[in-house]
Amino acid sequence: MRAWFTIFMTTLVLLWSGCSSESKKSDDKSSSTTQPTKNEKVTLQSIDGKEIIVTPLEKGFSFSGFENKVVLVNFFATWCPPCKAEIPHLNNLQEKYKDNFVVISVLLEENKSNEEIASFMKYNDIHYIITNGSENFKFAQNVGGVKNIPLMFLYDKTGKYSTHYVGAIPEEMIDADIKKVL
């Protein structure tokens, strides 16, 4: 019985804490739990070749092609267990609010081909956008630096910062926050 409790607690800590990306590309010393900062415009590339131009606003970002939609930006890596655990929840939210909401996942891994990411998407049954490329790291700096993943930022329909989440978060919490900004 004690062994099961230890396994359960270890799993729980892993799921709720997140993965450190310190060894990944990140030179910024600022905290990832602060409000996003205004920096430069970046062009994110979805793995199917579509461009998403992210323009800094006074208190957030605009995402070309997703005007008047609530946007959840999800910084993740394919090797991160809590990131993988969130996939079904992000799929559920994408489906539930598909007309007014979009999940944009920003891959923070170097040297991953779009074919590898497409295979990852198929294997994990992902139904939301994943971006890949060097601009992803610039965008990570624009939001204040990403030290741990998963890290998500929620923006309202005008692109204004609403809230952020560090580590694996219950779907119900994100759902409640989406409802507040719809």
Backbone torsions as a table, in degrees:
resi	resn	phi	psi	omega
1	MET	NA	-41.8	-179.9
2	ARG	-63.7	-36.7	178.8
3	ALA	-63.8	-41.5	178.7
4	TRP	-64.5	-39.6	178.6
5	PHE	-63.4	-42.7	179.0
6	THR	-63.2	-44.7	177.9
7	ILE	-62.3	-43.9	-179.9
8	PHE	-61.3	-47.3	-178.3
9	MET	-65.3	-39.8	178.1
10	THR	-62.4	-45.5	178.8
11	THR	-62.1	-43.5	-179.7
12	LEU	-61.5	-44.1	178.9
13	VAL	-62.4	-42.8	178.7
14	LEU	-61.6	-44.7	-177.2
15	LEU	-68.6	-35.6	-175.3
16	TRP	-90.3	-13.6	-174.9
17	SER	-91.7	-42.8	-176.7
18	GLY	100.9	174.1	-178.4
19	CYS	-108.7	138.9	177.3
20	SER	-79.5	137.8	177.2
21	SER	-113.5	24.5	-179.1
22	GLU	-55.4	-39.5	-178.2
23	SER	-78.7	-10.3	178.2
24	LYS	-84.1	178.5	-176.2
25	LYS	-69.6	108.4	176.9
26	SER	-168.1	107.1	-178.6
27	ASP	-100.9	-11.8	-175.5
28	ASP	-73.5	136.7	-178.8
29	LYS	-95.4	-0.1	-178.8
30	SER	-77.7	160.0	-176.5
31	SER	-76.5	142.8	177.6
32	SER	-79.9	-3.9	-179.0
33	THR	-99.4	11.2	177.7
34	THR	-95.8	164.0	177.6
35	GLN	-61.6	142.0	-179.8
36	PRO	-55.3	149.6	-179.9
37	THR	-104.6	158.4	179.5
38	LYS	-87.9	126.2	178.6
39	ASN	-140.6	-132.5	-173.2
40	GLU	-96.3	156.3	175.3
41	LYS	-70.3	138.6	176.8
42	VAL	-130.4	156.4	177.0
43	THR	-116.9	108.4	177.3
44	LEU	-84.9	143.9	179.0
45	GLN	-112.4	119.0	174.0
46	SER	-71.6	161.0	-175.7
47	ILE	-69.4	-13.9	174.9
48	ASP	-93.9	11.5	172.6
49	GLY	92.4	-0.3	179.3
50	LYS	-80.6	143.1	179.5
51	GLU	-96.9	138.6	173.2
52	ILE	-121.5	108.6	179.6
53	ILE	-85.4	120.9	-178.7
54	VAL	-104.8	114.6	-176.9
55	THR	-110.4	126.9	178.0
56	PRO	-64.0	139.2	173.2
57	LEU	-116.1	175.5	-179.3
58	GLU	-57.5	-41.5	-178.2
59	LYS	-132.3	43.6	179.3
60	GLY	162.0	-147.2	-178.1
61	PHE	-146.2	149.6	169.1
62	SER	-103.9	146.6	-176.8
63	PHE	-122.1	109.4	-176.1
64	SER	-59.4	136.9	-178.9
65	GLY	90.7	-11.1	-178.4
66	PHE	-128.2	33.0	176.8
67	GLU	-63.5	146.0	180.0
68	ASN	62.0	25.4	174.4
69	LYS	-124.9	147.1	171.2
70	VAL	-74.3	133.4	-176.7
71	VAL	-119.7	129.1	172.8
72	LEU	-110.3	112.7	178.7
73	VAL	-93.7	124.4	-176.0
74	ASN	-117.2	108.2	175.0
75	PHE	-85.4	128.4	-173.0
76	PHE	-153.0	173.3	171.6
77	ALA	-140.0	151.4	-177.0
78	THR	-70.5	-21.4	-178.2
79	TRP	-88.7	-3.6	-172.8
80	CYS	-90.0	112.7	-179.3
81	PRO	-57.5	-44.9	177.9
82	PRO	-63.8	-31.5	177.3
83	CYS	-63.7	-43.2	178.8
84	LYS	-66.5	-36.9	-179.3
85	ALA	-64.5	-27.4	-179.1
86	GLU	-79.7	-15.2	-174.6
87	ILE	-52.7	-51.9	-178.9
88	PRO	-60.4	-35.1	-179.5
89	HIS	-69.4	-41.2	177.5
90	LEU	-66.4	-38.4	175.1
91	ASN	-60.1	-45.1	-180.0
92	ASN	-60.2	-45.6	-179.7
93	LEU	-66.5	-40.6	177.9
94	GLN	-59.5	-43.7	-179.5
95	GLU	-69.9	-44.0	-176.6
96	LYS	-61.8	-39.7	-175.2
97	TYR	-114.9	27.0	-169.7
98	LYS	-53.2	-28.2	-178.5
99	ASP	-80.3	-22.6	-173.8
100	ASN	-127.0	9.7	-169.1
101	PHE	-150.2	146.8	175.8
102	VAL	-144.6	140.9	172.5
103	VAL	-100.0	126.3	174.0
104	ILE	-118.0	110.0	179.1
105	SER	-92.0	131.0	-176.3
106	VAL	-111.0	108.8	-178.0
107	LEU	-73.4	127.4	178.1
108	LEU	-110.9	60.3	175.1
109	GLU	-136.3	140.5	176.6
110	GLU	-92.4	154.9	173.2
111	ASN	62.2	32.1	172.3
112	LYS	-101.9	125.2	178.8
113	SER	-78.2	157.6	176.7
114	ASN	-62.5	-30.0	177.9
115	GLU	-66.3	-41.1	177.1
116	GLU	-63.2	-41.5	-179.7
117	ILE	-69.4	-38.9	177.1
118	ALA	-61.1	-40.2	177.3
119	SER	-65.1	-42.2	176.7
120	PHE	-60.5	-43.1	179.1
121	MET	-62.7	-43.9	-179.7
122	LYS	-65.5	-46.8	-178.8
123	TYR	-60.9	-38.5	-177.9
124	ASN	-96.1	4.7	176.7
125	ASP	54.9	50.0	-177.9
126	ILE	-85.1	132.3	-177.2
127	HIS	-119.7	30.3	177.6
128	TYR	-135.5	173.3	-173.9
129	ILE	-76.4	137.2	170.3
130	ILE	-123.8	131.7	177.2
131	THR	-104.6	153.0	-177.3
132	ASN	-144.3	137.8	176.0
133	GLY	139.4	174.1	-175.8
134	SER	-66.7	-27.2	179.2
135	GLU	-65.3	-23.4	177.8
136	ASN	-58.1	-38.9	-178.9
137	PHE	-71.0	-34.7	175.8
138	LYS	-65.0	-42.4	178.8
139	PHE	-64.2	-38.9	177.2
140	ALA	-58.4	-38.2	176.8
141	GLN	-69.1	-37.2	-179.5
142	ASN	-63.1	-29.2	179.6
143	VAL	-87.2	3.4	176.6
144	GLY	110.7	5.6	-178.7
145	GLY	94.2	141.8	-178.8
146	VAL	-117.7	111.2	-179.1
147	LYS	-98.5	-32.9	-178.8
148	ASN	-132.7	148.2	176.5
149	ILE	-129.3	153.8	-3.5
150	PRO	-69.2	147.8	175.2
151	LEU	-135.0	126.8	-178.1
152	MET	-127.2	146.2	175.4
153	PHE	-123.8	134.8	177.9
154	LEU	-107.7	129.1	179.4
155	TYR	-120.4	140.2	179.6
156	ASP	-76.4	-175.8	-175.1
157	LYS	-64.8	-17.3	177.8
158	THR	-96.9	-0.5	-179.2
159	GLY	90.6	3.3	-179.5
160	LYS	-75.6	135.5	176.3
161	TYR	-56.6	132.4	178.2
162	SER	-111.2	-54.5	-179.8
163	THR	-163.5	176.0	177.2
164	HIS	-142.1	163.3	-177.9
165	TYR	-136.2	130.9	177.4
166	VAL	-112.6	128.2	-178.5
167	GLY	82.8	-176.6	179.3
168	ALA	-71.7	131.8	-174.7
169	ILE	-123.7	140.5	177.2
170	PRO	-60.4	139.2	179.9
171	GLU	-55.4	-38.6	-177.6
172	GLU	-61.6	-34.5	179.8
173	MET	-68.5	-44.7	178.8
174	ILE	-65.3	-42.4	179.4
175	ASP	-56.9	-46.8	179.9
176	ALA	-61.4	-39.8	179.5
177	ASP	-69.4	-36.5	175.9
178	ILE	-61.1	-45.1	179.6
179	LYS	-58.8	-35.0	-179.5
180	LYS	-65.8	-31.9	-175.6
181	VAL	-103.5	-0.8	179.0
182	LEU	-71.2	NA	NA
